[in-house]
Amino acid sequence: MAQEVKAVAKYVRIAPRKVRVVMDLIRGKNIADAFAILKFTPKRGAGLIDKVLRSAVANAENNFDMDTDNLYVSKCFVDQGPTLKRIHPRSRGQAFSILKHTSHITVIVSEKESE
């Protein structure tokens, strides 16, 4: 089995469903393709995923001596973090709640098996 290298960004202030849209685009792609896709995806989550992906590639290169040309995104997922509860004052003394969602972004890269 190929070795997996992981990078995680926790408590990122963006809703998980917004990040998952971008995450589905890069799952299973090689690193060069994934960076190209993220560069031209006009979503806020793309920049956050790009940062985590760069961290995973750096971990693989520096800590495990892997060849970056053979890396691909083997697994990537977004988990829900804690929700920040805020209050929005409304008329006649009412208060509506605002839920500010956070995410935990995880990207796992592996080396391709040589045939």
All heavy atoms as an XYZ file, in Angstrom:
902
protein
N       0.845     -1.201      0.000
C       0.000      0.000      0.000
C       0.878      1.248      0.000
O       1.892      1.318      0.686
C      -0.895     -0.021      1.239
C      -1.725      1.205      1.382
S      -3.139      0.925      2.427
C      -3.608      2.610      2.655
N       0.470      2.220     -0.766
C       1.231      3.468     -0.863
C       1.074      4.286      0.417
O       0.041      4.236      1.076
C       0.751      4.275     -2.059
N       2.103      5.037      0.732
C       2.069      5.867      1.922
C       1.231      7.106      1.683
O       1.265      7.697      0.605
C       3.492      6.279      2.308
C       3.552      7.020      3.612
C       4.965      7.134      4.132
O       5.889      6.627      3.511
N       5.130      7.771      5.259
N       0.462      7.480      2.693
C      -0.397      8.656      2.598
C       0.153      9.763      3.484
O       0.644      9.508      4.575
C      -1.824      8.320      3.038
C      -2.517      7.311      2.157
C      -3.934      7.013      2.617
O      -4.204      7.152      3.827
O      -4.756      6.640      1.775
N       0.069     10.988      2.980
C       0.511     12.159      3.738
C      -0.669     13.111      3.843
O      -1.367     13.367      2.860
C       1.701     12.857      3.047
C       2.168     14.045      3.856
C       2.839     11.875      2.857
N      -0.868     13.645      5.051
C      -2.081     14.409      5.334
C      -1.749     15.835      5.738
O      -0.709     16.093      6.334
C      -2.830     13.693      6.458
C      -4.094     14.369      6.921
C      -4.943     13.435      7.774
C      -4.511     13.409      9.202
N      -5.484     12.767     10.096
N      -2.670     16.750      5.417
C      -2.611     18.124      5.927
C      -4.034     18.532      6.287
O      -4.985     18.200      5.576
C      -2.034     19.075      4.888
N      -4.183     19.233      7.410
C      -5.502     19.611      7.909
C      -5.519     21.089      8.256
O      -4.564     21.606      8.852
C      -5.876     18.796      9.170
C      -7.277     19.139      9.637
C      -5.756     17.311      8.923
N      -6.589     21.776      7.869
C      -6.837     23.149      8.329
C      -8.103     23.095      9.170
O      -9.156     22.680      8.679
C      -7.019     24.094      7.148
N      -7.999     23.485     10.430
C      -9.146     23.386     11.330
C      -9.716     24.766     11.635
O      -9.016     25.767     11.581
C      -8.740     22.691     12.630
C      -8.315     21.248     12.412
C      -8.018     20.575     13.710
C      -9.135     19.599     14.005
N      -8.960     18.906     15.275
N     -10.995     24.776     11.949
C     -11.725     25.982     12.369
C     -11.686     27.083     11.306
O     -11.566     28.260     11.626
C     -11.194     26.513     13.701
C     -11.163     25.466     14.778
C      -9.952     24.907     15.197
C     -12.333     25.010     15.356
C      -9.923     23.928     16.176
C     -12.309     24.027     16.342
C     -11.109     23.494     16.743
O     -11.086     22.530     17.712
N     -11.782     26.702     10.039
C     -11.791     27.670      8.950
C     -13.191     28.278      8.874
O     -14.185     27.550      8.873
C     -11.428     26.994      7.609
C     -11.440     27.996      6.480
C     -10.078     26.318      7.713
N     -13.278     29.594      8.786
C     -14.568     30.283      8.862
C     -15.289     30.320      7.512
O     -15.413     31.380      6.882
C     -14.373     31.712      9.387
C     -14.675     31.907     10.834
C     -16.149     31.763     11.190
N     -16.952     32.806     10.575
C     -17.956     32.584      9.742
N     -18.293     31.367      9.384
N     -18.636     33.582      9.239
N     -15.744     29.154      7.078
C     -16.565     29.042      5.875
C     -17.430     27.799      6.065
O     -17.004     26.839      6.706
C     -15.699     28.959      4.590
C     -16.557     29.028      3.346
C     -14.817     27.753      4.603
C     -15.772     29.191      2.053
N     -18.642     27.836      5.539
C     -19.555     26.702      5.702
C     -19.039     25.484      4.932
O     -18.541     25.624      3.811
C     -20.945     27.079      5.218
N     -19.147     24.292      5.511
C     -18.633     23.090      4.851
C     -19.256     22.830      3.482
O     -18.577     22.392      2.563
C     -19.004     21.958      5.813
C     -19.180     22.612      7.128
C     -19.641     24.001      6.852
N     -20.543     23.116      3.299
C     -21.183     22.837      2.004
C     -20.603     23.692      0.893
O     -20.607     23.286     -0.272
C     -22.696     23.005      2.090
C     -23.161     24.406      2.320
C     -24.684     24.480      2.423
N     -25.116     25.836      2.689
C     -25.307     26.755      1.768
N     -25.105     26.462      0.489
N     -25.693     27.968      2.091
N     -20.081     24.869      1.227
C     -19.468     25.733      0.217
C     -18.100     25.201     -0.202
O     -17.688     25.362     -1.350
C     -19.337     27.160      0.751
C     -20.664     27.840      0.993
C     -20.475     29.237      1.527
C     -21.820     29.906      1.760
N     -21.670     31.258      2.300
N     -17.403     24.573      0.730
C     -16.073     24.031      0.423
C     -16.190     22.709     -0.332
O     -15.382     22.412     -1.210
C     -15.254     23.840      1.721
C     -13.845     23.362      1.407
C     -15.192     25.132      2.511
N     -17.222     21.925     -0.009
C     -17.386     20.611     -0.646
C     -17.575     20.718     -2.156
O     -17.165     19.831     -2.906
C     -18.573     19.874     -0.028
C     -18.261     19.308      1.332
C     -19.364     18.439      1.885
N     -19.053     18.103      3.266
C     -19.768     18.520      4.300
N     -20.848     19.251      4.132
N     -19.401     18.192      5.523
N     -18.200     21.792     -2.614
C     -18.395     22.001     -4.055
C     -17.054     22.024     -4.775
O     -16.884     21.410     -5.830
C     -19.155     23.329     -4.296
C     -19.191     23.672     -5.766
C     -20.557     23.250     -3.728
N     -16.071     22.702     -4.190
C     -14.740     22.801     -4.789
C     -13.954     21.513     -4.555
O     -13.216     21.049     -5.427
C     -13.976     24.011     -4.210
C     -12.609     24.158     -4.853
C     -14.789     25.280     -4.382
N     -14.134     20.912     -3.376
C     -13.393     19.704     -3.009
C     -13.676     18.562     -3.984
O     -12.779     17.790     -4.338
C     -13.794     19.283     -1.592
C     -12.891     18.264     -0.984
S     -11.237     18.851     -0.636
C     -11.444     19.556      0.964
N     -14.924     18.473     -4.457
C     -15.295     17.405     -5.388
C     -14.573     17.530     -6.730
O     -14.438     16.538     -7.454
C     -16.806     17.410     -5.617
C     -17.581     17.033     -4.357
O     -16.984     16.403     -3.464
O     -18.771     17.383     -4.265
N     -14.114     18.733     -7.073
C     -13.434     18.949     -8.349
C     -12.038     18.341     -8.385
O     -11.552     17.950     -9.450
C     -13.324     20.449     -8.649
C     -14.623     21.226     -8.825
C     -14.328     22.712     -8.957
C     -15.387     20.725    -10.022
N     -11.353     18.270     -7.225
C      -9.945     17.844     -7.230
C      -9.730     16.420     -6.739
O      -8.625     15.902     -6.831
C      -9.062     18.799     -6.398
C      -9.427     18.759     -4.915
C      -9.117     20.202     -6.942
C      -8.351     19.297     -4.004
N     -10.764     15.782     -6.215
C     -10.599     14.432     -5.662
C     -10.132     13.463     -6.738
O     -10.728     13.368     -7.803
C     -11.916     13.962     -5.041
C     -11.782     12.702     -4.218
C     -13.060     12.349     -3.493
N     -13.312     13.284     -2.404
C     -14.348     14.124     -2.364
N     -15.220     14.144     -3.351
N     -14.510     14.934     -1.337
N      -9.012     12.759     -6.487
C      -8.476     11.775     -7.423
C      -7.560     12.331     -8.498
O      -6.962     11.576     -9.249
N      -7.415     13.638     -8.588
C      -6.583     14.262     -9.622
C      -5.114     14.275     -9.188
O      -4.800     14.242     -8.000
C      -7.026     15.707     -9.862
C      -8.487     15.852    -10.286
C      -8.620     15.667    -11.771
C      -9.946     16.138    -12.313
N     -11.117     15.405    -11.888
N      -4.206     14.361    -10.171
C      -2.807     14.524     -9.795
C      -2.580     15.971     -9.349
O      -3.419     16.846     -9.587
C      -1.853     14.078    -10.917
C      -1.890     14.969    -12.127
O      -1.972     16.192    -12.029
N      -1.813     14.359    -13.294
N      -1.451     16.209     -8.705
C      -1.218     17.485     -8.034
C      -1.222     18.662     -9.006
O      -1.821     19.697     -8.731
C       0.116     17.435     -7.256
C       0.038     16.371     -6.151
C       0.460     18.776     -6.650
C      -1.051     16.587     -5.141
N      -0.590     18.518    -10.156
C      -0.531     19.614    -11.130
C      -1.927     19.993    -11.613
O      -2.264     21.182    -11.701
C       0.359     19.229    -12.301
N      -2.741     18.983    -11.914
C      -4.115     19.246    -12.357
C      -4.930     19.906    -11.250
O      -5.715     20.816    -11.510
C      -4.807     17.953    -12.792
C      -4.231     17.395    -14.088
O      -3.490     18.134    -14.761
O      -4.530     16.229    -14.411
N      -4.750     19.428    -10.023
C      -5.504     19.975     -8.892
C      -5.188     21.459     -8.679
O      -6.099     22.274     -8.478
C      -5.198     19.181     -7.623
N      -3.896     21.811     -8.755
C      -3.516     23.231     -8.588
C      -4.088     24.082     -9.723
O      -4.535     25.204     -9.494
C      -1.996     23.389     -8.524
C      -1.408     23.021     -7.187
C      -0.321     22.175     -7.106
C      -1.933     23.534     -6.019
C       0.228     21.836     -5.882
C      -1.399     23.213     -4.781
C      -0.317     22.355     -4.712
N      -4.091     23.555    -10.945
C      -4.646     24.297    -12.081
C      -6.146     24.511    -11.909
O      -6.663     25.605    -12.169
C      -4.358     23.552    -13.380
N      -6.853     23.485    -11.464
C      -8.296     23.599    -11.242
C      -8.588     24.631    -10.162
O      -9.462     25.489    -10.319
C      -8.892     22.225    -10.861
C      -8.862     21.284    -12.062
C     -10.313     22.369    -10.328
C      -9.138     19.836    -11.726
N      -7.848     24.562     -9.056
C      -8.087     25.484     -7.942
C      -7.776     26.930     -8.328
O      -8.452     27.855     -7.883
C      -7.257     25.077     -6.726
C      -7.681     23.771     -6.049
C      -6.675     23.366     -4.991
C      -9.067     23.886     -5.458
N      -6.752     27.104     -9.167
C      -6.359     28.459     -9.565
C      -7.469     29.164    -10.330
O      -7.667     30.371    -10.184
C      -5.086     28.387    -10.413
C      -4.545     29.740    -10.811
C      -3.237     29.611    -11.566
C      -2.703     30.978    -11.939
N      -1.459     30.889    -12.699
N      -8.214     28.410    -11.147
C      -9.220     29.016    -12.004
C     -10.654     28.771    -11.526
O     -11.591     28.968    -12.288
C      -9.050     28.519    -13.439
C      -7.755     28.983    -14.043
C      -6.702     28.102    -14.223
C      -7.573     30.304    -14.391
C      -5.496     28.522    -14.761
C      -6.374     30.739    -14.937
C      -5.335     29.849    -15.118
N     -10.820     28.334    -10.294
C     -12.156     28.157     -9.728
C     -12.526     29.410     -8.943
O     -11.861     29.738     -7.955
C     -12.201     26.919     -8.803
O     -11.793     25.781     -9.549
C     -13.591     26.700     -8.259
N     -13.573     30.126     -9.363
C     -13.910     31.398     -8.711
C     -14.749     31.228     -7.447
O     -15.847     31.773     -7.334
C     -14.692     32.130     -9.804
C     -15.362     31.039    -10.548
C     -14.432     29.861    -10.515
N     -14.259     30.455     -6.510
C     -14.943     30.262     -5.232
C     -13.959     30.550     -4.111
O     -12.764     30.321     -4.257
C     -15.429     28.804     -5.098
C     -16.449     28.385     -6.107
C     -17.823     28.640     -5.562
C     -18.887     28.081     -6.471
N     -20.198     28.623     -6.160
N     -14.482     31.034     -2.980
C     -13.610     31.357     -1.857
C     -12.936     30.102     -1.298
O     -11.791     30.133     -0.840
C     -14.424     32.052     -0.761
C     -13.583     32.514      0.392
C     -14.341     33.485      1.272
N     -13.778     33.434      2.609
C     -14.427     32.950      3.657
N     -15.657     32.516      3.538
N     -13.849     32.918      4.833
N     -13.645     28.982     -1.339
C     -13.099     27.727     -0.829
C     -11.887     27.250     -1.602
O     -11.049     26.521     -1.066
N     -11.756     27.664     -2.866
C     -10.636     27.212     -3.703
C      -9.303     27.670     -3.119
O      -8.332     26.907     -3.091
C     -10.796     27.723     -5.126
N      -9.242     28.909     -2.653
C      -8.000     29.420     -2.061
C      -7.632     28.694     -0.778
O      -6.454     28.431     -0.512
N      -8.651     28.345      0.022
C      -8.406     27.636      1.280
C      -7.911     26.214      1.022
O      -6.969     25.744      1.660
C      -9.691     27.606      2.111
C     -10.267     28.974      2.482
C     -11.665     28.840      3.059
C      -9.355     29.680      3.466
N      -8.532     25.541      0.057
C      -8.118     24.175     -0.285
C      -6.720     24.185     -0.890
O      -5.907     23.300     -0.614
C      -9.131     23.522     -1.240
C     -10.466     23.333     -0.533
C      -8.615     22.190     -1.760
C     -11.585     22.889     -1.436
N      -6.422     25.209     -1.709
C      -5.099     25.347     -2.314
C      -4.020     25.408     -1.238
O      -2.976     24.758     -1.353
C      -5.056     26.611     -3.182
C      -3.732     26.774     -3.907
O      -3.521     26.036     -4.886
O      -2.924     27.625     -3.485
N      -4.290     26.154     -0.189
C      -3.325     26.303      0.899
C      -3.080     24.971      1.611
O      -1.934     24.610      1.921
C      -3.856     27.347      1.882
C      -2.874     27.780      2.929
C      -3.422     28.947      3.727
C      -2.410     29.421      4.735
N      -2.892     30.568      5.509
N      -4.155     24.214      1.864
C      -4.021     22.916      2.535
C      -3.310     21.919      1.621
O      -2.471     21.136      2.081
C      -5.413     22.382      2.959
C      -5.276     21.040      3.662
C      -6.110     23.375      3.867
N      -3.630     21.958      0.325
C      -2.983     21.059     -0.628
C      -1.480     21.338     -0.717
O      -0.666     20.410     -0.754
C      -3.639     21.184     -2.003
C      -3.132     20.274     -3.110
C      -3.272     18.814     -2.715
C      -3.889     20.536     -4.404
N      -1.108     22.614     -0.743
C       0.313     22.969     -0.748
C       1.023     22.453      0.503
O       2.160     21.979      0.447
C       0.496     24.483     -0.865
C       0.191     25.004     -2.237
C       0.496     26.484     -2.396
N      -0.070     26.983     -3.637
C       0.460     26.757     -4.839
N       1.565     26.049     -4.949
N      -0.119     27.238     -5.922
N       0.344     22.516      1.633
C       0.905     22.007      2.889
C       1.106     20.498      2.816
O       2.141     19.974      3.253
C      -0.023     22.371      4.051
O       0.462     21.841      5.249
N       0.126     19.774      2.269
C       0.239     18.319      2.145
C       1.396     17.932      1.223
O       2.151     16.998      1.518
C      -1.072     17.734      1.617
N       1.548     18.661      0.120
C       2.651     18.383     -0.816
C       3.993     18.669     -0.146
O       4.952     17.898     -0.294
C       2.477     19.211     -2.112
C       3.712     19.097     -2.987
C       1.248     18.752     -2.876
N       4.066     19.766      0.610
C       5.305     20.099      1.321
C       5.632     19.045      2.376
O       6.803     18.673      2.554
C       5.192     21.475      1.960
N       4.607     18.546      3.074
C       4.826     17.479      4.063
C       5.376     16.229      3.386
O       6.302     15.595      3.898
C       3.514     17.132      4.775
C       3.046     18.227      5.701
O       3.807     19.116      6.067
N       1.782     18.181      6.070
N       4.805     15.872      2.232
C       5.250     14.676      1.516
C       6.691     14.824      1.053
O       7.489     13.890      1.147
C       4.332     14.422      0.323
N       7.019     16.017      0.549
C       8.361     16.252     -0.007
C       9.414     16.325      1.094
O      10.463     15.683      1.008
C       8.341     17.553     -0.808
C       9.593     17.815     -1.593
C       9.479     19.075     -2.438
O       8.544     19.870     -2.224
O      10.347     19.249     -3.299
N       9.126     17.087      2.141
C      10.146     17.347      3.165
C      10.224     16.278      4.247
O      11.311     15.955      4.719
C       9.884     18.707      3.818
C      10.002     19.842      2.840
O      10.875     19.835      1.976
N       9.109     20.811      2.942
N       9.086     15.715      4.651
C       9.087     14.764      5.767
C       9.222     13.313      5.327
O       9.698     12.475      6.078
C       7.812     14.920      6.601
C       7.677     16.324      7.171
O       8.626     17.084      7.177
N       6.488     16.654      7.632
N       8.761     13.005      4.098
C       8.732     11.609      3.662
C       9.522     11.356      2.385
O       9.481     10.254      1.843
C       7.276     11.155      3.476
C       6.494     11.188      4.764
C       5.705     12.283      5.079
C       6.560     10.143      5.670
C       4.986     12.333      6.263
C       5.850     10.174      6.846
C       5.064     11.271      7.160
N      10.235     12.377      1.868
C      11.072     12.249      0.672
C      10.325     11.644     -0.521
O      10.849     10.794     -1.240
C      12.326     11.409      0.959
C      13.236     12.113      1.957
O      13.293     13.351      1.920
O      13.864     11.417      2.778
N       9.101     12.078     -0.729
C       8.318     11.596     -1.869
C       8.581     12.488     -3.080
O       8.936     13.656     -2.937
C       6.823     11.629     -1.550
C       6.388     10.629     -0.527
S       4.618     10.775     -0.272
C       4.272      9.268      0.572
N       8.393     11.919     -4.261
C       8.553     12.666     -5.510
C       7.246     13.393     -5.809
O       6.194     12.758     -5.968
C       8.907     11.707     -6.641
C       9.144     12.437     -7.949
O       9.417     13.657     -7.904
O       9.053     11.793     -9.006
N       7.291     14.721     -5.893
C       6.065     15.505     -6.071
C       5.411     15.267     -7.433
O       4.214     15.487     -7.581
C       6.337     17.011     -5.895
O       7.375     17.413     -6.774
C       6.732     17.322     -4.470
N       6.182     14.800     -8.417
C       5.615     14.552     -9.740
C       4.671     13.342     -9.745
O       3.800     13.233    -10.613
C       6.726     14.332    -10.775
C       7.590     15.573    -10.932
O       7.058     16.685    -10.707
O       8.775     15.436    -11.280
N       4.859     12.430     -8.796
C       4.035     11.214     -8.747
C       2.878     11.316     -7.758
O       2.157     10.344     -7.558
C       4.891     10.002     -8.367
C       5.878      9.666     -9.453
O       5.666      9.979    -10.613
N       6.978      9.040     -9.079
N       2.697     12.478     -7.126
C       1.647     12.612     -6.117
C       0.284     12.865     -6.751
O       0.182     13.480     -7.811
C       1.963     13.759     -5.160
C       3.157     13.575     -4.225
C       3.362     14.829     -3.395
C       2.966     12.375     -3.321
N      -0.753     12.383     -6.079
C      -2.127     12.692     -6.465
C      -2.984     12.817     -5.206
O      -2.591     12.365     -4.132
C      -2.691     11.619     -7.408
C      -3.033     10.310     -6.737
C      -4.348      9.984     -6.433
C      -2.042      9.388     -6.405
C      -4.668      8.791     -5.813
C      -2.352      8.199     -5.789
C      -3.669      7.896     -5.490
O      -3.981      6.718     -4.874
N      -4.139     13.448     -5.331
C      -5.040     13.645     -4.197
C      -5.825     12.347     -4.011
O      -6.775     12.067     -4.734
C      -6.004     14.827     -4.455
C      -6.918     15.028     -3.261
C      -5.231     16.092     -4.764
N      -5.412     11.539     -3.038
C      -6.071     10.250     -2.845
C      -7.385     10.401     -2.095
O      -8.375      9.761     -2.435
C      -5.145      9.276     -2.115
O      -4.768      9.801     -0.866
N      -7.388     11.243     -1.070
C      -8.619     11.498     -0.319
C      -8.668     12.971      0.030
O      -7.630     13.593      0.280
C      -8.642     10.703      0.994
C      -8.661      9.210      0.838
C      -8.614      8.559      2.199
C      -8.271      7.089      2.073
N      -7.862      6.506      3.343
N      -9.853     13.532      0.060
C     -10.025     14.887      0.551
C     -11.462     15.041      1.021
O     -12.385     14.543      0.374
C      -9.674     15.930     -0.501
S     -10.604     15.817     -2.016
N     -11.635     15.657      2.165
C     -12.980     15.815      2.707
C     -13.039     17.031      3.616
O     -12.016     17.570      4.040
C     -13.424     14.550      3.450
C     -12.445     14.043      4.467
C     -12.488     14.478      5.778
C     -11.479     13.123      4.106
C     -11.587     14.008      6.712
C     -10.566     12.638      5.035
C     -10.625     13.087      6.353
N     -14.273     17.451      3.884
C     -14.529     18.603      4.742
C     -15.479     18.163      5.835
O     -16.548     17.617      5.551
C     -15.162     19.765      3.955
C     -15.324     20.979      4.841
C     -14.342     20.104      2.741
N     -15.095     18.390      7.080
C     -15.960     18.097      8.214
C     -16.449     19.400      8.816
O     -15.799     20.442      8.685
C     -15.201     17.301      9.278
C     -14.784     15.933      8.778
O     -15.581     15.302      8.064
O     -13.667     15.494      9.102
N     -17.585     19.322      9.489
C     -18.144     20.510     10.121
C     -17.438     20.767     11.442
O     -17.229     19.849     12.229
C     -19.636     20.301     10.352
C     -20.337     21.524     10.898
C     -21.841     21.353     10.905
O     -22.371     20.588     10.121
N     -22.499     22.057     11.787
N     -17.063     22.021     11.657
C     -16.467     22.431     12.920
C     -17.540     23.014     13.821
O     -18.726     22.951     13.518
N     -17.129     23.601     14.929
C     -18.112     24.207     15.824
C     -18.779     25.422     15.175
O     -18.158     26.126     14.383
C     -17.286     24.627     17.047
C     -15.887     24.665     16.571
C     -15.769     23.700     15.443
N     -20.038     25.634     15.495
C     -20.803     26.745     14.941
C     -20.807     27.902     15.929
O     -21.101     27.715     17.112
C     -22.252     26.302     14.654
O     -22.217     25.187     13.759
C     -23.044     27.422     14.021
N     -20.470     29.095     15.436
C     -20.503     30.287     16.275
C     -21.912     30.860     16.236
O     -22.465     31.077     15.164
C     -19.503     31.328     15.758
C     -18.056     30.870     15.619
C     -17.238     31.933     14.903
C     -17.461     30.586     16.976
N     -22.489     31.099     17.415
C     -23.839     31.647     17.480
C     -23.766     33.140     17.723
O     -23.141     33.592     18.680
C     -24.641     30.978     18.592
C     -25.190     29.633     18.199
C     -24.619     28.547     19.053
C     -25.110     27.196     18.593
N     -24.028     26.214     18.656
N     -24.420     33.896     16.861
C     -24.443     35.355     16.979
C     -25.892     35.818     16.972
O     -26.785     35.104     16.507
C     -23.675     36.008     15.814
C     -22.204     35.622     15.757
C     -21.446     36.185     16.954
N     -20.044     35.829     16.952
C     -19.501     34.904     17.727
N     -20.261     34.199     18.541
N     -18.212     34.675     17.696
N     -26.133     37.034     17.448
C     -27.499     37.558     17.527
C     -27.636     38.785     16.638
O     -26.767     39.662     16.632
C     -27.850     37.897     18.990
C     -27.987     36.607     19.781
C     -29.120     38.706     19.072
C     -28.246     36.793     21.247
N     -28.726     38.818     15.872
C     -29.044     39.959     15.031
C     -30.267     40.660     15.611
O     -31.368     40.095     15.602
C     -29.327     39.487     13.607
C     -29.493     40.599     12.628
N     -30.274     40.509     11.519
C     -28.984     41.852     12.592
C     -30.243     41.646     10.845
N     -29.456     42.473     11.486
N     -30.116     41.877     16.159
C     -31.271     42.566     16.749
C     -32.295     42.942     15.675
O     -31.922     43.387     14.587
C     -30.664     43.818     17.378
C     -29.215     43.758     17.168
C     -28.893     42.631     16.263
N     -33.567     42.744     15.983
C     -34.644     43.073     15.066
C     -35.622     44.020     15.760
O     -35.427     44.412     16.904
C     -35.377     41.807     14.609
C     -34.508     40.778     13.906
C     -33.735     41.335     12.725
N     -34.575     41.766     11.636
C     -34.776     41.088     10.533
N     -34.187     39.933     10.349
N     -35.546     41.569      9.579
N     -36.674     44.350     15.049
C     -37.621     45.331     15.577
C     -38.384     44.800     16.792
O     -38.512     43.590     16.976
C     -38.619     45.719     14.490
O     -39.380     44.588     14.120
N     -38.908     45.696     17.591
C     -39.726     45.412     18.772
C     -39.004     44.489     19.757
O     -39.621     43.626     20.385
C     -41.074     44.807     18.359
C     -41.928     45.802     17.560
C     -43.282     45.254     17.191
N     -43.167     44.221     16.168
C     -43.657     42.984     16.298
N     -44.298     42.629     17.387
N     -43.515     42.126     15.334
N     -37.701     44.679     19.892
C     -36.946     43.944     20.904
C     -36.676     42.492     20.578
O     -36.203     41.750     21.441
N     -36.979     42.082     19.364
C     -36.711     40.695     19.002
C     -35.227     40.515     18.701
O     -34.525     41.484     18.398
C     -37.518     40.298     17.766
C     -39.015     40.293     17.972
C     -39.734     39.921     16.696
O     -39.176     39.253     15.838
N     -40.980     40.359     16.574
N     -34.790     39.274     18.760
C     -33.413     38.952     18.396
C     -33.425     37.674     17.572
O     -33.910     36.649     18.046
C     -32.557     38.777     19.640
N     -32.947     37.749     16.331
C     -32.840     36.565     15.483
C     -31.421     36.029     15.595
O     -30.469     36.785     15.722
C     -33.143     36.901     14.027
C     -34.593     37.189     13.746
C     -35.541     37.279     14.759
C     -35.015     37.371     12.452
C     -36.873     37.544     14.499
C     -36.341     37.638     12.158
C     -37.278     37.727     13.194
N     -31.287     34.705     15.517
C     -29.954     34.111     15.647
C     -29.287     33.997     14.288
O     -29.925     33.765     13.263
C     -30.040     32.737     16.311
O     -30.787     31.865     15.518
N     -27.970     34.165     14.290
C     -27.141     33.978     13.105
C     -26.175     32.853     13.442
O     -25.519     32.879     14.482
C     -26.353     35.258     12.766
C     -27.300     36.401     12.424
C     -25.383     35.002     11.628
C     -26.594     37.719     12.223
N     -26.086     31.855     12.568
C     -25.163     30.749     12.774
C     -23.983     30.912     11.819
O     -24.162     30.925     10.607
C     -25.864     29.410     12.518
C     -27.077     29.117     13.389
C     -27.695     27.790     12.988
C     -26.701     29.107     14.857
N     -22.803     31.057     12.377
C     -21.594     31.192     11.567
C     -20.864     29.852     11.619
O     -20.309     29.467     12.634
C     -20.719     32.331     12.088
C     -21.391     33.692     11.923
C     -20.469     34.811     12.334
C     -21.085     36.152     12.062
N     -20.992     36.542     10.656
N     -20.873     29.165     10.485
C     -20.336     27.805     10.430
C     -18.815     27.806     10.230
O     -18.261     28.696      9.602
C     -20.999     27.033      9.296
C     -22.474     26.869      9.477
N     -23.023     25.962     10.350
C     -23.526     27.523      8.926
C     -24.337     26.044     10.317
N     -24.670     26.997      9.453
N     -18.162     26.778     10.758
C     -16.734     26.584     10.544
C     -16.505     25.196      9.940
O     -17.368     24.326     10.024
C     -15.918     26.719     11.843
O     -16.354     25.732     12.773
C     -16.076     28.103     12.452
N     -15.333     25.008      9.348
C     -15.007     23.761      8.663
C     -13.634     23.254      9.090
O     -12.770     24.034      9.483
C     -14.978     23.975      7.146
O     -16.196     24.465      6.686
N     -13.471     21.942      8.984
C     -12.165     21.310      9.106
C     -11.859     20.701      7.740
O     -12.513     19.754      7.312
C     -12.161     20.216     10.171
C     -12.528     20.676     11.543
N     -12.078     21.861     12.083
C     -13.308     20.109     12.499
C     -12.554     21.992     13.311
N     -13.313     20.949     13.582
N     -10.848     21.235      7.046
C     -10.501     20.785      5.697
C      -9.334     19.811      5.784
O      -8.292     20.143      6.356
C     -10.131     21.986      4.800
C     -11.300     22.971      4.729
C      -9.724     21.519      3.411
C     -10.963     24.276      4.043
N      -9.501     18.615      5.208
C      -8.451     17.591      5.223
C      -8.131     17.172      3.794
O      -9.034     16.869      3.018
C      -8.912     16.352      6.016
O      -9.331     16.753      7.317
C      -7.785     15.336      6.136
N      -6.830     17.167      3.461
C      -6.374     16.711      2.147
C      -5.298     15.657      2.367
O      -4.345     15.876      3.116
C      -5.810     17.886      1.302
C      -5.234     17.372     -0.004
C      -6.886     18.923      1.049
N      -5.462     14.496      1.722
C      -4.497     13.402      1.835
C      -3.938     13.105      0.449
O      -4.708     12.892     -0.495
C      -5.158     12.140      2.433
C      -5.715     12.474      3.821
C      -4.178     10.991      2.483
C      -6.560     11.374      4.423
N      -2.628     13.125      0.326
C      -1.970     12.835     -0.954
C      -1.180     11.537     -0.850
O      -0.694     11.178      0.220
C      -1.050     13.990     -1.426
C      -1.842     15.243     -1.673
C       0.054     14.251     -0.428
N      -1.077     10.825     -1.977
C      -0.326      9.570     -2.050
C       0.493      9.551     -3.327
O       0.215     10.307     -4.259
C      -1.277      8.371     -2.069
O      -2.087      8.352     -0.931
N       1.492      8.678     -3.349
C       2.269      8.476     -4.570
C       1.573      7.453     -5.440
O       1.010      6.479     -4.935
C       3.682      7.998     -4.242
C       4.647      9.134     -3.997
C       6.086      8.660     -3.894
O       6.335      7.661     -3.220
O       6.945      9.306     -4.497
N       1.621      7.659     -6.767
C       1.035      6.703     -7.700
C       1.861      5.422     -7.679
O       3.090      5.447     -7.576
C       1.019      7.275     -9.116
C      -0.037      8.324     -9.310
C      -0.239      8.588    -10.784
C      -1.382      9.557    -10.967
N      -0.983     10.840    -11.467
N       1.150      4.307     -7.767
C       1.832      3.014     -7.858
C       2.497      2.914     -9.228
O       1.861      3.162    -10.242
C       0.818      1.872     -7.706
C       0.032      1.908     -6.412
C       0.848      1.465     -5.217
O       1.761      0.648     -5.406
O       0.574      1.947     -4.110
N       3.775      2.551     -9.257
C       4.455      2.410    -10.544
C       4.097      1.054    -11.159
O       4.155      0.024    -10.505
C       5.962      2.539    -10.364
O       6.404      1.573     -9.436
N       3.714      1.095    -12.444
C       3.311     -0.154    -13.116
C       4.507     -0.947    -13.556
O       5.480     -0.506    -14.003
C       2.424      0.179    -14.328
C       1.020      0.571    -13.932
C       0.769      2.075    -14.011
O       1.296      2.735    -14.927
O       0.092      2.591    -13.132
